[in-house]
Amino acid sequence: MFYNSLKHSTLIRKALYALVGLFTYPGLMIVNRLKVSGTEHLKNLPDRNVLFVSNHQTYFADVIAFIHIFCAVKWKKMNKLGLPYYLLNPFSSVNFVAAEETMKESLVSRLLGLGGAISIKRTWRSGGKDVKREVDSNDYSKIYEALKKSWVITFPQGTTRPFAPGRKGTAHIIKETKPVVIPVVINGFWRAFDRKGLRFKKKGTLLTVQFKAPLHINYTEGVEEIMDKVMDAIEQSKQYMLMGKHHRVAAAINSH
């Protein structure tokens, strides 16, 4: 209970964002290079009921980069971070969906969880093994409640594996809450950081974060149709997977 009350404290969250932001800024901007685009799509968003859907490459570095960008935009910085004086008063009205077992894994993950983690039980994976279990309706409720008050970041694939299928829970959330849906496409994080996103793997990497225009969604459409739109928007659909293979083959041919 005490931990949950801390998670809902704006003061605690702002202090955590400032602290984590100071430690992670060099990794994003000095050790590596962060390129941001599309922040014009964030300027006139409502304060609540905004759902960011993104591909996923590390457990924490992706979300940390998003928070840096949201804070910078709050300070009128567009498509750049610049000097991190935006951490003096961070944007804190944001939550992110994360696997419950990941957030309980260590003291560091529990600390990062205070930054707005919505912990859910994965229905397809547990303890490193494939499982099948029913969706916990309480998990949906936690996401619905967060959307009523803030922005929410979710990763529809629920895994860092590229081109993994999207989980239909995201489409159910969209149909139920009718949020503004902002697709995000990231790259380079898997190359720069380990899977947790807390240690460097390769320095000097270009990290890209692209925010796209809000999705036009017919909320009466079926779950499958909405999910297809989301996966296409975050460039993780079969179309993009085939495109990637095509480019790799073409590059190999041209190199000989």
N, C-alpha and C positions, 0 to 999 in steps of 0.2 A: 504493500500500500504506500509506504513512504517513497519507494522508488518511482511509482506511478505518479505521485503528487509532484515529485521533482520534474518529471517529464512534461508536466503541464504548466510549469512555472516559466513565464516569459523571461524573467530575470536570469534564471539558471540557463535557459537556452541561449540567450544573447551572450552571456559570459562564456559558455562553451563554444559557441561559434567564433567568438573573438580569439579564444585560446587555440582551438584547433586550426582556425584560419591562419594565425601567425605561424604555426608550425608547418602547415601544408603549402602555404604560398610559395616558398622557394622551390618545392618539388614540381609545382605546376608551371611556374614562370621563369625559373632560373636554371634548375637542373634539366627541366624539359621546357617545351614551348607550347603554350595553350593558345589556340586560335578559336575565337568565338564568332558565330554569325547568327543572324536572325533575331537578335534581341529586340528589334523593333516590334516583334509580335508580342512582347511582354508588356509594352508600355501602358496599354489601356485595359488590361485584364481586370476583372473584378477581384475583390479581396478574398473571395471564397468560391468554392465549387469550381475549381480549375484542376484538371487532371493532366499531369505530364506523363506521357507514355514514352518509354525509351528502350532501346536495346541495352544490353548489360554486359560489361566486360570485367569489372572487379566488384568485390563486395562493397567497398567503401569509397574508393577514389572517385568513382562516377558521381555519387551523391555529394561528396565534398566539393567537387568542381561546380556542380549545379548551385550549391549554396553560395560559393564565392561569386558566381555570376549574378544570382538574384540580389545579393548585397550590393554589388557594383551597380546594377541597374537602378536600385533604389536611390543611389547617389548620382544618378543621371549619366553613368558611364555606359556607353553603347558599344557592344561588340569588342570590349576590352576590359581588363582588370585595372591596369595602371598600378599606381602605388596603393597598397591596401588600407588606406585611411577609412575605407568604407566599413572596416571592422570596429570602428569606434561606436557605431550604432548599427549592428547587423540587422538585416531583414530576417525575421524569425517566424513568420506566419506560414510555415511549410512543414509538412510531414512526409515521411517516405515509408513505403511498404517493404518489409524485410522478413526473411524466414526466422521464426522464433528460435530455432536451434543455433542459427548464426549469431543472433544477438546475445545468447547466453553462453557463448563459447569461451569468452575470456573477459578479464577485467576491462581491457581496452574496448571490446565490443559493447560491453554494458555501459561504459562511459559514453561512447558514441551514440548509444541508444537513447540517452537523455536528450539528444538533439532532435527528437521528433520521430523516432522509429515506431511504426505500427507493426507490431510483431504478429505474424500469422503462422499457422501450422501448414506446411506444405502437404498436399494430399497425395503427391506422387513420389516423394523422396524423404527419407528420414535416416539419420545416422550413416549417410553414405550409401544407403541401399534403396532400391526401387520398392515402393509400397503402393497400396491402393487403399484409401480411406475416404470417408465421407467429409464433405466440406463442413467446417465448423461455422454455423450461422453467426456466431459471435464475432468471427473475423470480418465478415461483411459489415456487421454493425459498427465495428471500430473504424472502418474506412469511411462509411457513410457519415458518421459523426465528425470525423476529421474534415471531410469535404464541406460540411455545414459551416465550418469555422475558418478554413484555411485552404492553401494549395496542397496538393498531394502528388508525390512522385511515385510512379509504379513501373515495374519492369515486367511486361506481360509474359515474357518467356520463363521467368522465374529461375533462370540459370544463366551462367556466363558463357555457355556454349553457343557459338554463332549459329544462326538459322534453326535453332530449336523451335518447335511449334509453340505458338502462343497459347496461353491458358485462358479458357473461356470465361473465367471469373472476371477478367477485365471487361469483357463485353457486357456481362450481367451488371457490373457496377455502372457502366455508362448508360445502359437502358434504365436502370433504377433511379439514378441521381441526375441524369441529363446535364453533365458538366460541360464546361468549355474544355475541349480536348486538344492539347498541344503536343504534337509529335516531336521527338528529339532523336537525333542520330549522332552517336559518338564514335570515335575511333582513336586508336593509338594507346589507349589505357592498358589494354592487354599486353602490349609490347613493353610499356614503360614500367609497369608495376607487377608484383605477384598477384595471385588470385584475390587475396584479401584487399589489395590496394594500399597496403601500409609499408611495403618495402620496395626499393628500386630494383628493377630487373635490367633495364637498359636506359642509359642516360642520353640526353639530347634528342628525345623522341618528340615528334609533332603530335600533340593532343588536339583533337578537333571536337567541338560541340556545336551542332547546328540545330537551332530552334526553327520549326516550320510554322506556317500559318495554321490557325485553328482548323480542325477537321470539320467538314460539312457532313453531319451525321443525321440520317433519318432515324429517330429513336424508335420508330415502329418496326424497323427492319429486324430480321432475325439475328440471333447471337452469332451465327456463322458469318453472315454478311458484314456485321460490324467488326468482327475479329479480323476478317480479311482486309478491311480498310486500314485497321490499326497496324497490322503486320506489314502491309505495303508501305504505309507512311513512315514506319521506322526502318524501312529497307531490310527487312528480315524475311520477306515472303519468298516463295519458290522462284519468282521472277528475278529477284535480286541474287539469289543463290546461283542460278544458272548464268546470270550476267557475270558474276564473279569468276566462275569457271571459264567462261568464254575469254575474259580478259587475261586470265593466267595462261591459257593456251596460246593466245595471240602473242603475249609477251615472250613466251618460250620460243615460238616460231621466229619472231623478229630478232631474237638474240643470237640466232644461229646463221 
